């Protein structure tokens, strides 16, 4: 009997194209950041940067005090935190790979080695579902180039494509310091600065593709009373033609989720599929305005100009940094096999 040999990890190599297989989707992740820009940020800056791994260790102590997370084996600066994000999507990649028979390709706009990869045929040719994870800070000034927009528009003319856009939170967008502090005490995450604005690249892409959504705030989900379990979603299953929320009662508990505000009244152009109840015990301008739930998942069906689907959901729902549930894994499976 032959022995199954575990696969080794590769790094800094060209992608091997995946052959089309009927009924088996090929998924690709695109991190919108410039890894060097983010990791080289001045750590004395108060706002608009990721935490260092040392800050993560201090805040989450003693969760990262085992040898594999210490300086001899793991990056301790901002780069370490970026690597945490990479590692946190491995469970999703494994599940999607098992469900489709294809490995999930992972790209970065500018990677650790300084190579820039814009979205073009190198990514799109062997991709059926493209997940755009919008974790670039606004101040890094990452914008979608016109050639990228045209390439994506052309790709979306292909039947059965799906563009998943995941603009992240926009915390402390105001100059009002009192409101920034109110937002901070609402989400309660000491690793998030008073201002942390994400997703310039994804916003520019949404504008070019006429996606009527803007990512707002960073809102803390409500819990089931008396438990530490996230409150169930409000879902509109009668509108869920793709079956994305089949057997999916909840998403993950991330303390600062974006609200996907719709900028159109055309309910056929952008279909709200799920809302997440917000923690009303912690004051926030969003809830003080009378809102009780954030828009968590939006679907844009194919249109005359577009054969493919566009969906919007936060990227943290594809990571294990903030916990994972069977419900979340079911969402991954539904997306991979839609």
HELIX and SHEET records of a PDB file:
HELIX    1   1 UNK A   35  UNK A   39  1                                   5    
HELIX    2   2 UNK A   53  UNK A   59  1                                   7    
HELIX    3   3 UNK A   67  UNK A   69  5                                   3    
HELIX    4   4 UNK A   78  UNK A   88  1                                  11    
HELIX    5   5 UNK A   90  UNK A  100  1                                  11    
HELIX    6   6 UNK A  121  UNK A  124  1                                   4    
HELIX    7   7 UNK A  138  UNK A  140  5                                   3    
HELIX    8   8 UNK A  146  UNK A  155  1                                  10    
HELIX    9   9 UNK A  177  UNK A  187  1                                  11    
HELIX   10  10 UNK A  200  UNK A  208  1                                   9    
HELIX   11  11 UNK A  237  UNK A  239  5                                   3    
HELIX   12  12 UNK A  285  UNK A  288  1                                   4    
HELIX   13  13 UNK A  315  UNK A  318  5                                   4    
HELIX   14  14 UNK A  326  UNK A  337  1                                  12    
SHEET    1   A 8 UNK A 105  UNK A 110  0                                        
SHEET    2   A 8 UNK A  27  UNK A  34  1                                        
SHEET    3   A 8 UNK A 129  UNK A 134  1                                        
SHEET    4   A 8 UNK A 162  UNK A 167  1                                        
SHEET    5   A 8 UNK A 309  UNK A 312  1                                        
SHEET    6   A 8 UNK A 293  UNK A 300 -1                                        
SHEET    7   A 8 UNK A 271  UNK A 277 -1                                        
SHEET    8   A 8 UNK A 233  UNK A 235 -1                                        
SHEET    1   B 2 UNK A 170  UNK A 171  0                                        
SHEET    2   B 2 UNK A 196  UNK A 197 -1                                        
SHEET    1   C 2 UNK A 213  UNK A 219  0                                        
SHEET    2   C 2 UNK A 257  UNK A 262 -1                                        
END                                                                             
